[in-house]
């Protein structure tokens, strides 16, 4: 067998493993959290592809041997129709060893067997059984995204993120709060982008001193919450930090069913899925030289920022 | 002429039918493979029982000798289609304290997911 045919034959034999890899990469899109696709050049991917191809070929060889023996037995009961088709695997081995000329029917049978093996490998990886078996394993190396977004979503929780961005003016900055709709990570697990559905936008401020209360520690306060709606996509370069809370879907449904006006922001500090009434603030004290900002809204959801 | 028409009909109808059968068989076979670690006793018992029943059935109806390649291969083709729904039904009937709202179809997967959900604790930040 010359080099070109040997190369093609090797690719054909590896095809079920490649099909399994492609199926695996497509499954990642389902979670709403994406890592870069497994490249065939990576050692892990090559090992998985080779292992899957070997397993599927062993299974395929067993089934083909069984069906060919059944076809021979059937030939003793009914009159055979068409040309004699050799066992495809035996044909492939004979061709590799340089013995014999395969018929076109045998080659077609071999290609059909490979096609069905690819379907088998695809379905093996795409089956819900794999998700159940790997439920608690972070097989995609997503890190905190798996623990706080992917896994809670799988078990009936809604991940709500509070994102503080780098867009700032003096002591004030812009932040967003909403349900995590999409999140992308780089090859090293760094946050590339995050998408928030039905977000609220707010202004945040870090208050470092309060002349009326000198012993008070610096704190983060939010103002001017505005319901934006739709989807906001934030690139990793503008994200200062991210806080993620997992809220039970039952609680989310309960809040959504509550008519507007009945649910105060103070009662549900971490669930903000409906436009919130602006929190009453203490009247600002105007001075000649400097106008002080309104009193804080006391939003507790952004007091413990996590690095994204 | 008639032979050619029959041959063409066989190609046009038979090939897609065989393809659909093969795809359906692959789906059921893979599902059986993933069900085995979740309920090994039920799946193993169901598959062996159905293989035996299929061999007896083929021996009675088609006079095929049992445990030979032809009868065994026909049984291998038929068993996944019956084993998956039958195993789910048997597990559903033996469900014990599991939520009775689950349907018997896909019961084993759904019951396992429910158990995982029950055992799952959200991260501490959950309110």
Interface residues (C-beta under 8 A of the other chain):
Chain A: X63 X66 X67 X69 X70 X72 X73 X74 X116 X119 X120 X123 X124 X127 X128 X129 X130 X132 X133 X135 X136 X147 X148 X151 X152 X155 X156 X157 X243 X244 X245 X246 X247 X248 X251 X269 X270 X271
Chain B: X22 X23 X26 X27 X29 X30 X31 X33 X34 X35 X37 X38 X68 X69 X70 X72 X73 X74 X76 X109 X112 X113 X116 X117 X120 X122 X123 X125 X126 X127
